Amino acid sequence: MAESIMAVTSSTWDNEVLKSDGLVMVDFWAAWCGPCRIIAPTVEEIAGEYAGRLKVAKLNTDENPDVASRYKIMGIPTLLFFKGGEKLDQIVGAVPKPQLKAKIEALLSK
């Protein structure tokens, strides 16, 4: 995992995501998930490009099913966007980088 991406767990979720200042993007993934592996390099690129403006985290749904259940994650990869402890938006599936960047830009401008 890139140094600009933080791994979050059930025990660190509140502090690292909900209590975080600014926009947070969380990648819900699992090791066995093919589309998760496809989108992982894009998530890493985004983390580098938006360093200082966007916090990027990854949550393994197999290891932290309670958090995935709380947000009704039905398919992975799912990217959730949070600000001020509130879920703002989500993207389900491996999407192209331009689509992901457009979503981030829109949320950063709010």
Order of alpha helices (4+ residues) and beta strands (2+ residues): beta-beta-alpha-beta-alpha-beta-beta-alpha
